[in-house]
Amino acid sequence: MSAKSNKKRLGLVQSIETWAASSPDLVALRFEGEAITYKELNLRANRVANGLQGLGVRKGDRVAIMLPNIPEFVYTLVGTLKLGAVAVPFNTLYKGGEILHILKNSGAKCLIALTNFAPMINEIRPELPGLEQVILTGERNMVFAHPDSTAFIQLILQGDLIKDIDGAYQKMGHILLKIIGDLGVKEAWYKHRGSIRVRGDKIATFVISEVEGMGLINAVVFLGPLDTRDFLRVVWVPPEIRDKVVEPLTSVQQETGKRPLWDQVKETVVAAIEQGFQVEIKEGSMVRDELFGYEKLRSLAYKPR
């Protein structure tokens, strides 16, 4: 870092700290009707700095910032500079390959991004051994679904079938990949803790939770085209992150020219799960442990955010 840029860094931090001390109630930021004072800005930046320091970030370390124009970007930037670390902000419109290049080239030790970017980051993280910490903030991932267009898969598994969470993601990811392939879709692929994609478009996604020794898996497979515009008429999403919240989607029907019948989907899913987890699936009422796991799954799904 040059002496000139270092002076600018110190000047920005000192200015904010000066205003926070002399005029704490003066408005520093306005965002979506909220007025954030210099006192609040400085306090939140201090929290970021303390948090990063607690994670092992030191002076001179690179902190990548992949945030849109939201207050968290300012807190993160100022907090990083307070530590003497080097901020590496970049455009949220970048795709996986571009993000991978920036993180590798900068030598980022830490990345701070929106929660919505988690699937993309998880896909490239194995190629970034120097990236020690990923911190997520802001909007949560949105998964769109419609009874005519999507199939839901819920699994409750005993803990011994999921020895570690990374292994569970790999196993379930490849099970979903087999399901998609058996339904006739070609060129589908999967990476570590990501979604199932065809080219760059999402065709299936899943999440795994571990509760009291049980593995709870929620998966969604897109069988037919899904128009997300109807959702966005009732769910407001900031324009600057809309393209990331609403990822490009595809479906089995779009890739094969034919929507699979439900019986075909059911048979394909059951066969793939039985083979992948080496279990036997039987129709009928849930046993006690399965019922317990299902209730836990429901409680997680409906837990207030």
C-alpha positions in Angstrom: 0.0 0.0 0.0 1.4 3.4 -0.9 1.9 6.2 1.6 -0.7 8.2 -0.3 -3.4 5.6 -0.1 -2.5 4.9 3.5 -2.9 8.6 4.3 -6.4 8.5 2.6 -7.3 5.4 4.7 -6.3 7.1 7.9 -8.1 10.3 6.9 -11.4 8.5 6.3 -11.3 6.6 9.6 -10.2 9.7 11.5 -12.9 11.8 9.9 -15.6 9.4 10.9 -14.3 9.0 14.4 -14.0 12.8 14.8 -17.6 13.3 13.6 -18.8 10.5 15.9 -17.2 12.3 18.9 -18.1 15.9 18.0 -21.5 15.5 16.3 -22.7 12.0 17.2 -26.3 12.7 16.1 -25.4 14.0 12.7 -26.7 11.8 9.9 -23.9 10.0 8.0 -26.0 7.6 5.8 -29.5 7.4 4.6 -30.8 4.1 3.3 -34.4 3.2 2.5 -35.8 5.8 4.8 -33.4 4.9 7.7 -31.1 7.7 9.0 -27.8 6.3 10.3 -25.8 8.7 12.5 -22.0 9.1 12.7 -22.2 7.6 16.2 -24.0 4.5 14.9 -21.7 4.2 11.9 -18.6 4.3 14.0 -20.0 1.9 16.5 -21.0 -0.7 13.8 -17.6 -0.3 12.1 -15.9 -1.0 15.4 -18.0 -4.1 15.8 -16.8 -5.3 12.3 -13.2 -4.5 13.2 -13.4 -6.4 16.5 -15.1 -9.3 14.8 -12.5 -9.5 12.1 -9.7 -9.3 14.6 -11.3 -12.1 16.6 -11.2 -14.2 13.4 -7.5 -13.6 13.0 -7.5 -10.8 10.5 -4.4 -8.6 11.0 -2.8 -5.5 9.6 -2.0 -6.0 5.9 -4.4 -8.9 5.4 -6.7 -8.7 2.4 -10.5 -8.6 3.2 -12.7 -9.1 0.1 -16.0 -7.2 0.1 -18.8 -8.4 -2.2 -21.6 -6.2 -1.1 -24.0 -3.9 -3.0 -24.8 -0.3 -2.0 -26.1 -1.0 1.5 -25.0 0.2 4.9 -23.2 -3.0 5.6 -20.7 -2.1 2.8 -19.7 1.0 4.6 -19.5 -0.7 8.0 -17.3 -3.4 6.5 -15.0 -1.0 4.6 -14.5 1.3 7.6 -14.1 -1.6 10.0 -11.5 -3.2 7.7 -9.5 0.1 7.5 -9.6 0.5 11.2 -7.7 -2.7 11.5 -5.1 -1.6 9.0 -6.2 -4.5 6.7 -6.6 -4.0 3.0 -10.1 -3.8 1.6 -10.8 -5.5 -1.7 -14.3 -4.4 -2.8 -15.6 -5.8 -6.1 -18.8 -5.7 -8.2 -21.7 -7.9 -7.1 -22.5 -8.5 -10.8 -19.4 -10.7 -11.2 -19.8 -14.4 -11.9 -18.1 -17.4 -10.4 -15.0 -17.3 -12.6 -14.4 -13.6 -12.1 -14.9 -13.9 -8.4 -12.4 -16.8 -8.2 -9.8 -14.8 -10.1 -10.2 -11.8 -7.8 -10.0 -13.8 -4.6 -7.0 -15.7 -5.9 -5.2 -12.7 -7.2 -5.7 -10.6 -4.1 -4.8 -13.3 -1.7 -7.9 -12.6 0.3 -7.9 -14.1 3.8 -11.6 -13.2 4.4 -14.6 -12.6 2.3 -17.7 -10.7 3.4 -20.8 -11.1 1.1 -24.5 -11.3 1.0 -26.1 -14.5 2.2 -27.5 -14.9 -1.3 -24.0 -15.5 -2.6 -23.4 -18.6 -0.4 -24.1 -21.2 -3.1 -21.8 -19.6 -5.6 -19.0 -19.1 -3.0 -19.4 -22.7 -1.8 -18.9 -23.9 -5.4 -15.5 -22.2 -5.8 -14.2 -22.3 -2.2 -12.3 -25.6 -2.6 -10.1 -23.8 -5.1 -9.3 -21.1 -2.5 -7.1 -22.6 0.2 -6.0 -19.1 1.4 -9.6 -18.0 2.0 -9.9 -18.8 5.7 -13.2 -17.0 6.6 -16.5 -16.3 4.7 -18.9 -13.9 6.5 -22.4 -13.6 5.2 -24.8 -10.8 5.9 -28.0 -9.2 4.6 -30.7 -10.8 2.5 -31.3 -14.5 2.8 -31.5 -16.9 -0.1 -34.9 -17.1 -1.8 -36.0 -20.4 -3.2 -39.0 -20.2 -5.6 -41.4 -23.0 -5.9 -44.8 -23.9 -7.4 -46.8 -27.1 -7.2 -46.9 -27.4 -11.0 -43.2 -26.7 -11.5 -41.2 -28.1 -8.6 -40.7 -31.3 -6.7 -39.9 -31.2 -3.0 -37.7 -33.9 -1.4 -37.5 -34.1 2.3 -35.2 -36.6 4.0 -34.8 -37.5 7.7 -31.7 -39.6 8.2 -30.0 -41.1 11.2 -26.8 -39.4 12.2 -24.6 -42.4 11.2 -25.6 -41.9 7.6 -24.1 -38.4 7.7 -20.7 -38.7 9.3 -19.7 -35.1 8.5 -21.5 -32.2 6.9 -19.1 -31.7 4.0 -19.4 -35.4 3.2 -23.2 -35.2 3.4 -23.3 -32.3 1.0 -21.1 -34.2 -1.5 -23.3 -37.3 -1.2 -26.6 -35.5 -1.5 -25.3 -33.3 -4.3 -24.3 -36.4 -6.4 -27.6 -38.1 -5.6 -29.5 -35.1 -7.0 -27.1 -35.0 -9.9 -28.0 -38.7 -10.6 -31.8 -37.9 -10.3 -31.4 -35.0 -12.8 -29.5 -37.2 -15.2 -31.9 -40.1 -14.9 -34.7 -37.7 -15.8 -32.9 -37.1 -19.1 -31.0 -33.9 -18.5 -27.5 -33.8 -20.0 -24.5 -31.6 -19.0 -25.7 -31.1 -15.4 -22.9 -30.5 -12.8 -22.4 -30.0 -9.1 -19.7 -28.5 -6.9 -19.1 -28.5 -3.2 -22.2 -27.2 -1.3 -23.6 -25.6 -4.4 -26.7 -26.2 -6.5 -27.2 -28.6 -9.4 -26.7 -26.6 -12.5 -27.0 -27.0 -16.3 -24.4 -24.6 -17.7 -24.8 -21.7 -15.3 -28.6 -22.2 -14.6 -29.9 -23.7 -11.4 -32.1 -26.8 -11.9 -32.1 -28.1 -8.3 -30.9 -27.0 -4.9 -30.8 -28.4 -1.3 -29.9 -27.6 2.2 -28.8 -29.9 5.1 -29.4 -29.3 8.8 -28.2 -31.4 11.7 -30.4 -31.5 14.8 -29.9 -33.7 17.8 -28.0 -36.4 15.9 -30.4 -36.5 12.9 -29.7 -35.3 9.4 -32.5 -33.1 7.9 -32.4 -32.5 4.1 -34.7 -30.2 2.1 -34.3 -30.4 -1.7 -36.1 -28.7 -4.6 -36.0 -29.9 -8.2 -37.4 -27.7 -11.0 -39.5 -29.9 -13.2 -41.1 -27.2 -15.4 -40.5 -23.6 -16.2 -41.0 -21.2 -13.3 -41.8 -17.5 -13.9 -40.4 -15.6 -10.9 -42.0 -12.3 -11.9 -45.2 -13.1 -10.0 -43.2 -13.6 -6.8 -41.4 -10.2 -7.3 -44.8 -8.4 -7.5 -45.4 -9.3 -3.8 -41.9 -9.7 -2.5 -39.8 -6.5 -2.8 -36.1 -7.0 -3.6 -33.6 -4.2 -3.9 -32.8 -3.8 -7.6 -29.0 -3.9 -7.1 -29.2 -7.5 -5.8 -32.2 -8.8 -7.7 -30.1 -10.6 -10.2 -28.4 -12.5 -7.4 -31.5 -13.3 -5.4 -33.3 -14.5 -8.5 -30.7 -16.7 -10.1 -31.2 -17.9 -13.7 -33.3 -21.1 -13.5 -33.9 -23.9 -15.9 -36.0 -27.1 -15.6 -36.2 -30.7 -16.7 -38.8 -29.7 -19.2 -36.8 -26.9 -20.7 -33.7 -29.2 -21.0 -35.4 -32.3 -22.4 -38.5 -30.9 -24.0 -40.8 -33.0 -21.8 -42.1 -32.6 -18.3 -41.7 -35.9 -16.4 -44.8 -37.5 -14.8 -44.9 -37.6 -11.1 -44.7 -41.4 -10.9 -41.5 -41.3 -12.9 -40.1 -38.6 -10.6 -41.0 -40.6 -7.5 -39.4 -43.8 -8.8 -36.2 -42.0 -9.9 -35.9 -40.2 -6.6 -36.5 -43.3 -4.5 -34.0 -45.4 -6.5 -31.3 -42.7 -6.3 -31.7 -42.2 -2.6 -31.7 -46.0 -1.9 -28.5 -46.4 -3.9 -26.8 -43.3 -2.6 -27.4 -43.9 1.1 -27.7 -47.7 1.0 -31.1 -47.7 2.6 -34.5 -49.2 1.7 -37.5 -46.9 1.4 -40.9 -48.3 2.2 -44.2 -46.6 1.9 -46.3 -46.2 5.0 -46.6 -44.1 8.2 -43.4 -42.6 9.7 -41.8 -44.4 12.6 -41.1 -42.5 15.8 -37.6 -41.2 14.9 -38.8 -40.2 11.4 -41.8 -38.3 12.9 -39.5 -36.6 15.4 -37.1 -35.5 12.5 -40.0 -34.4 10.4 -41.3 -32.1 13.2 -37.9 -30.7 13.6 -37.7 -30.1 9.9 -41.0 -28.2 9.9 -39.9 -26.1 12.9 -36.8 -25.1 11.0 -38.7 -24.3 7.9 -41.2 -22.1 9.8 -38.8 -20.5 12.3 -39.1 -16.7 12.2 -36.1 -15.0 10.6 
